Amino acid sequence: MQGGRSKFASRVKAAVVGAAVAIISVHAASAETTLEKIRRTGVMATANSFEYVPFGYIESGKMTGFDVDLGEELARRMGVKITWEKIDFKGIIAALTSGRVDLLITAMTYSPERAERIDFSRPYFDGGIGAAYRTGAPVTKPEQLEGKIIGVQIGSAGAAWTRDRYAAKAKEVKTYDTLFLALKDLESGRVETVVSALPSVRHSVKKLKDVAFSEPWDHRDVGINTRKEDKDLLAEINKHMAAMEADGTMKKLVDKWF
């Protein structure tokens, strides 16, 4: 009787293990990468803060900018449709890593900290750091930040640069949800300078009175972002971006927006 029970238990255990292995095998076979999902559905979901002129912003209710043109061209070459979601920059990396979107096209500048969480494509722009200032009180060199009230956009490369180098030497560092809000406070005198990646500064100060900007203080590569596990999607993006550079498409986009 004991032997019969033992054989029955062994058969039950074997059946359970076999079923579990089968379920795992089916799941593994059915799992698809993000690139495979994009190809299957014909839709690629991306995000942009749409608060960083001229890369991404809202004009007359329409999403526009360098990043939008770049994303639409990338999707065209991949043979899919691209959809855009507006997400605050401070939460945009989490939106990617959580799977809310497939990739980010939002003028993200490379940093070692960010590269630990997400991958970067080949660079499509140099977003060097510098300062905006009122013309009557120029800030043309980094050391001139000492003792100043500095404005920065939350989560931006300019904020990280300022925190690492001048937070302890500044009189105050004020944070803003958008770069333009920081620049408006600069125009009105509530801050003495705004530290940021310069491409957007150059575009934005055209709308402000008596505001100028410095030369770049360093150089920052801007890239498209994927999740760490999406190596095939990153390779696909890099392939098309290399082709855009080779055929002059990227230069046309730069000339259009800058």
Steps between C-alpha positions, in 0.01 A plus 500: 500500500782736589671414173178569306458837667864584430465416131176702476663800671795476266269495196308802632823689570632420152175617342506829694863563411430416137207739489705777657779449247247507218347825625844661531594379151179637348553834676862520383397418144222760501707779661593768251744785507387860480617520139302187414192651666544824304525306174199284587275793598642752255509760781797642692416689820736777608502790744628857513466765769392754236647769723840529333498735204591440220535123553143443615225749582131575449406768248137581423403173669733295280806299603796628302879537505826339393428180697156465343643527148775254592255251649263518204787440258630208707155341507461549124825319436396219736166469323289569811286775651635702793284622789604774742424540868574819694671412829671732749876473456556411867296181451583412143772241568263314733241500221747315280632251755147413615395413145255788463672593170734316265773765475577863576565771242533798732846656455642295786865584562735217587627462855654197673215502753233490231695236305473267801120503461441539124688463173596784263507489122777652294498878562280722288592837657753669726313652793791677670442673834519878540320793662235754412535842662370856484710708264579749776646227723678246279593150618739376233725271706410223746688662790266799475222281640648530848274699729221517241132405514485229233192364329486143362238266358421202725660179375696671223868468408543863605363421846736204542799703378420782743440264792830321448715809455342813645214415736720566804648818351175658376292735709193295408393245238135534401329215317226526238273254323591651161796686355281784377369570851860527618585736214197719574619534859841594363342767282310641797805489729389228742809296408837627376576225252353177361724200435380263230584317182546783252299393192167570669635815664607640164151450363311621807685827564375635168170565677658674800624852554865571583594134550809343342696176539857378540712277282481126586689405815509133406353261244208263549383225265124481449349164404184291469438268796393137535474259791819312584357170379388636161831455318331404173289818501808710577686338209207573268492865609875538456482350151244755383669793672828413328314498169345841578844644565641347182222622270484853644163470675644579841672814368171619350329460839778691677486778241121521535492532879831669587 
